[in-house]
C-alpha cells in the first residue's frame, strides 16, 4: 500500500562531498548532498548551493571548485563542514583537513579525501533560494591505495565513500556488491 | 600518493532510479544514474539523459516524469531497463514491472519501486549530447512497509535502495549507519 508523502527533494542515496572554493587567497569548504552527475561528454556535475554560502562566493568569484569524496570514517568532519559557517570559524584549523594544490585549476583539493574532482563552472541559474551550478570536471585524482589492481579505476570497496540519507538524516557506508552492471540485465528478456 | 586520472563524470555513490515518461498513451521506462537533487524549495532534481532516449521524447512531450527508487533486489530489472531500448522492446512485458496512476501528474509510477517521485519539467538545457532537465517534485509516495514507525519518513534500512558505482560498473546495497547527521559534527571544534 502506497502512502502519499507530499512534495520532497529527498532522493536515495545521496553523495556528500566536501566542496572547496578559493578566491583572493581565501579558501573555504562545505559539505553538500545536492550534487549529481548530469552529463558524460563533457563530464558535468550539477551542484545546488544556498546563495548565502561563503564557499559559493569564492566559487563564483574564481569560476572554479573542487569536489572531494570523503570516506565513511570522515563522517564527523563532513558533518562539521556542513553545519558551521566559514564566516565565523576556520574549518581547516578545526578539522585538521589539509589542502593540496590543484593540477588543472588554482583551487586546492582536500588531501584526506581519497578521490578528488577539479571543476570549472560552465553555467549557473537560480532556483528558489538556491544557486544551481553546472560544473565541468577538468581533472580527477585518487589515492593509489583506493585504485583497482591495474591502477585505472577507483575500487569503491577501498574508497569506502560516505553516503548521506535525507529525512532520517543519517550517514551510511556502502554495502556489498549485488551485481555487475551492463551484465545482470541479460538474464531478462 | 595521489594519481592523476583525467577528466571524468564519476561520482561516488550514485542513485539509479527508474524514470517513466508517458505521451499519447505510450509509456516507457529507463534507468539513469545521472540524477541529483539540486534545490529544496521548490524541491528540484537535475536529470541528465542522452537525447536519443525514447523516454525523453515522452517526457518532453508531456512535461512530466516519475522517478522511482528500486530496491537492491531489483538490480537485474534496473540493468535491463538501462541497457535496452523501448523502441525495440516492451520493457514492462519483459520485466513484469507494473504501473500505478500518478496522483499529481498523468504519468504513472512503478508499483514495485517502494519510493516514487512525481515531477514536472521546470527547465531544460543541452550539455553536449545530453539533455539536462531540472524537474520539480510535486508529489512523493512510499510503500507503508518502508516507512519509519511514525509513518512520516522513509526508513532507508527498509527501503534498501539500489546504488550504482560507475567505473567498475557495480550495483551495491547500502551499508550500516555510521553516524547521525546534524549531530556527529558537534564532536569537533
Contacts between the chains, C-beta under 8 A, distances in Angstrom:
chain1	res1	chain2	res2	distance
A	1	B	143	6.9
A	1	B	144	5.0
A	2	B	100	6.9
A	2	B	109	8.0
A	2	B	116	7.3
A	2	B	141	4.4
A	2	B	142	6.8
A	2	B	143	6.1
A	2	B	144	7.6
A	3	B	141	6.4
A	3	B	142	5.9
A	3	B	143	7.6
A	3	B	144	5.3
A	3	B	147	6.5
A	3	B	151	6.7
A	4	B	103	6.3
A	4	B	139	6.8
A	4	B	140	7.7
A	4	B	141	5.4
A	5	B	140	4.6
A	5	B	141	6.2
A	5	B	142	5.9
A	5	B	152	7.8
A	5	B	154	8.0
A	6	B	139	6.6
A	6	B	140	6.5
A	7	B	42	7.5
A	7	B	43	5.2
A	7	B	136	7.8
A	7	B	137	5.3
A	7	B	138	5.6
A	7	B	139	6.0
A	7	B	140	6.8
A	8	B	43	5.5
A	8	B	117	7.4
A	8	B	137	6.0
A	8	B	140	4.8
A	9	B	37	4.7
A	9	B	39	6.7
A	9	B	40	4.9
A	9	B	43	3.7
A	9	B	44	6.7
A	9	B	45	6.9
A	9	B	137	6.2
A	10	B	37	7.5
A	10	B	140	7.3
A	10	B	154	7.1
A	11	B	15	5.6
A	11	B	17	7.7
A	11	B	35	7.0
A	11	B	36	7.1
A	11	B	37	5.0
A	11	B	45	6.5
A	11	B	67	7.7
A	11	B	69	7.6
A	11	B	117	7.7
A	12	B	15	6.4
A	12	B	69	5.3
A	12	B	115	6.5
A	12	B	154	7.0
A	12	B	156	6.0
A	12	B	159	6.1
A	12	B	161	4.2
A	13	B	13	5.6
A	13	B	15	6.0
A	13	B	156	7.6
A	13	B	161	5.9
A	13	B	163	5.7
A	13	B	174	6.2
A	14	B	15	7.4
A	14	B	36	7.6
A	14	B	37	6.7
A	15	B	11	5.6
A	15	B	12	6.4
A	15	B	13	6.0
A	15	B	14	7.4
A	15	B	36	7.8
A	17	B	11	7.7
A	33	B	37	7.1
A	34	B	36	6.8
A	34	B	37	4.7
A	34	B	38	5.3
A	34	B	39	7.0
A	34	B	40	7.7
A	35	B	11	7.0
A	35	B	36	5.7
A	36	B	11	7.1
A	36	B	14	7.6
A	36	B	15	7.8
A	36	B	34	6.8
A	36	B	35	5.7
A	36	B	36	1.4
A	36	B	37	7.0
A	36	B	38	7.3
A	36	B	45	7.8
A	36	B	46	5.7
A	37	B	9	4.7
A	37	B	10	7.6
A	37	B	11	5.0
A	37	B	14	6.8
A	37	B	33	7.1
A	37	B	34	4.7
A	37	B	36	6.9
A	37	B	48	6.8
A	37	B	166	7.9
A	38	B	34	5.2
A	38	B	36	7.3
A	38	B	46	5.2
A	38	B	47	7.2
A	38	B	48	3.2
A	38	B	127	6.6
A	38	B	130	6.7
A	38	B	132	4.7
A	39	B	9	6.7
A	39	B	34	7.0
A	39	B	48	4.9
A	39	B	127	4.3
A	39	B	128	5.4
A	39	B	129	7.9
A	39	B	130	4.1
A	39	B	132	6.5
A	40	B	9	4.9
A	40	B	34	7.8
A	40	B	128	7.5
A	40	B	130	7.2
A	41	B	128	4.7
A	41	B	129	6.3
A	41	B	130	7.9
A	42	B	7	7.4
A	42	B	127	7.2
A	42	B	128	5.5
A	43	B	7	5.2
A	43	B	8	5.5
A	43	B	9	3.7
A	44	B	9	6.7
A	44	B	48	7.4
A	44	B	127	5.2
A	44	B	128	7.5
A	44	B	130	7.7
A	44	B	132	7.7
A	45	B	9	7.0
A	45	B	11	6.5
A	45	B	36	7.8
A	46	B	36	5.7
A	46	B	38	5.2
A	46	B	46	3.8
A	46	B	48	7.9
A	46	B	132	7.2
A	47	B	38	7.2
A	48	B	37	6.8
A	48	B	38	3.3
A	48	B	39	4.9
A	48	B	44	7.4
A	48	B	46	7.9
A	67	B	11	7.7
A	69	B	11	7.6
A	69	B	12	5.3
A	72	B	175	7.5
A	72	B	178	5.1
A	75	B	178	5.2
A	75	B	179	4.1
A	75	B	184	5.5
A	76	B	179	6.8
A	76	B	184	4.7
A	76	B	185	5.8
A	76	B	187	5.3
A	76	B	188	5.8
A	77	B	185	7.7
A	77	B	188	6.7
A	78	B	185	7.5
A	79	B	179	6.9
A	79	B	181	5.8
A	79	B	182	6.9
A	79	B	183	7.1
A	79	B	184	4.8
A	79	B	185	3.1
A	80	B	185	3.6
A	80	B	186	7.9
A	80	B	188	4.3
A	80	B	189	6.3
A	81	B	185	7.6
A	82	B	181	7.7
A	82	B	185	7.0
A	83	B	182	6.0
A	83	B	185	5.2
A	84	B	185	7.5
A	84	B	189	6.8
A	89	B	189	6.5
A	94	B	188	5.8
A	94	B	189	4.0
A	95	B	188	6.1
A	95	B	189	7.7
A	100	B	2	6.9
A	103	B	4	6.3
A	109	B	2	8.0
A	115	B	12	6.5
A	116	B	2	7.3
A	117	B	8	7.5
A	117	B	11	7.7
A	122	B	127	7.5
A	123	B	125	7.4
A	125	B	123	7.4
A	125	B	134	7.9
A	127	B	38	6.7
A	127	B	39	4.3
A	127	B	42	7.2
A	127	B	44	5.2
A	127	B	122	7.5
A	127	B	134	6.6
A	128	B	39	5.5
A	128	B	40	7.6
A	128	B	41	4.7
A	128	B	42	5.5
A	128	B	44	7.5
A	129	B	39	7.9
A	129	B	41	6.3
A	130	B	38	6.7
A	130	B	39	4.1
A	130	B	40	7.2
A	130	B	41	7.9
A	130	B	44	7.7
A	132	B	38	4.8
A	132	B	39	6.5
A	132	B	44	7.7
A	132	B	46	7.2
A	132	B	134	7.0
A	134	B	125	7.9
A	134	B	127	6.6
A	134	B	132	7.0
A	136	B	7	7.8
A	137	B	7	5.3
A	137	B	8	6.0
A	137	B	9	6.2
A	138	B	7	5.6
A	139	B	4	6.8
A	139	B	6	6.6
A	139	B	7	6.0
A	140	B	4	7.7
A	140	B	5	4.6
A	140	B	6	6.5
A	140	B	7	6.8
A	140	B	8	4.8
A	140	B	10	7.3
A	141	B	2	4.4
A	141	B	3	6.5
A	141	B	4	5.4
A	141	B	5	6.2
A	142	B	2	6.8
A	142	B	3	5.9
A	142	B	5	5.9
A	143	B	1	7.0
A	143	B	2	6.1
A	143	B	3	7.6
A	144	B	1	5.0
A	144	B	2	7.6
A	144	B	3	5.2
A	147	B	3	6.5
A	148	B	168	6.7
A	151	B	3	6.7
A	152	B	5	7.8
A	153	B	167	4.2
A	153	B	168	5.5
A	154	B	5	8.0
A	154	B	10	7.0
A	154	B	12	7.0
A	154	B	167	5.5
A	154	B	168	7.4
A	155	B	168	6.8
A	156	B	12	6.0
A	156	B	13	7.7
A	156	B	165	4.7
A	156	B	167	7.8
A	156	B	168	6.4
A	156	B	170	6.8
A	156	B	172	7.3
A	159	B	12	6.1
A	161	B	12	4.2
A	161	B	13	5.9
A	162	B	178	7.5
A	163	B	13	5.7
A	163	B	163	7.7
A	163	B	174	6.5
A	163	B	175	7.6
A	164	B	181	6.7
A	165	B	156	4.7
A	165	B	174	7.9
A	165	B	181	7.9
A	166	B	37	7.9
A	167	B	153	4.3
A	167	B	154	5.5
A	167	B	156	7.8
A	168	B	148	6.7
A	168	B	153	5.5
A	168	B	154	7.3
A	168	B	155	6.8
A	168	B	156	6.4
A	169	B	180	6.5
A	169	B	181	4.1
A	169	B	182	5.7
A	169	B	183	7.9
A	170	B	156	6.8
A	170	B	177	4.9
A	170	B	179	7.4
A	170	B	180	6.5
A	170	B	181	6.2
A	171	B	177	7.0
A	171	B	178	5.0
A	171	B	179	4.6
A	171	B	180	7.6
A	171	B	181	5.7
A	171	B	184	7.2
A	172	B	156	7.4
A	172	B	174	5.3
A	172	B	175	5.6
A	172	B	176	6.6
A	172	B	177	5.4
A	172	B	178	6.1
A	173	B	174	7.9
A	173	B	175	3.6
A	173	B	176	6.5
A	173	B	178	5.6
A	174	B	13	6.2
A	174	B	163	6.5
A	174	B	165	7.9
A	174	B	172	5.3
A	174	B	173	7.9
A	174	B	174	6.8
A	174	B	175	5.1
A	175	B	72	7.5
A	175	B	163	7.6
A	175	B	172	5.6
A	175	B	173	3.6
A	175	B	174	5.1
A	175	B	175	4.3
A	176	B	172	6.6
A	176	B	173	6.5
A	177	B	170	4.9
A	177	B	171	7.0
A	177	B	172	5.4
A	178	B	72	5.1
A	178	B	73	8.0
A	178	B	75	5.2
A	178	B	162	7.5
A	178	B	171	5.0
A	178	B	172	6.1
A	178	B	173	5.6
A	179	B	75	4.1
A	179	B	76	6.8
A	179	B	79	6.9
A	179	B	170	7.5
A	179	B	171	4.6
A	180	B	169	6.5
A	180	B	170	6.5
A	180	B	171	7.6
A	181	B	79	5.8
A	181	B	82	7.7
A	181	B	164	6.7
A	181	B	165	7.9
A	181	B	169	4.1
A	181	B	170	6.2
A	181	B	171	5.7
A	182	B	79	6.9
A	182	B	83	6.0
A	182	B	169	5.7
A	183	B	79	7.1
A	183	B	169	7.9
A	184	B	75	5.5
A	184	B	76	4.7
A	184	B	79	4.8
A	184	B	171	7.2
A	185	B	76	5.8
A	185	B	77	7.7
A	185	B	78	7.5
A	185	B	79	3.1
A	185	B	80	3.6
A	185	B	81	7.6
A	185	B	82	7.0
A	185	B	83	5.2
A	185	B	84	7.5
A	186	B	80	7.9
A	187	B	76	5.3
A	188	B	76	5.8
A	188	B	77	6.8
A	188	B	80	4.3
A	188	B	94	5.8
A	188	B	95	6.0
A	189	B	80	6.3
A	189	B	84	6.8
A	189	B	89	6.4
A	189	B	94	3.9
A	189	B	95	7.6
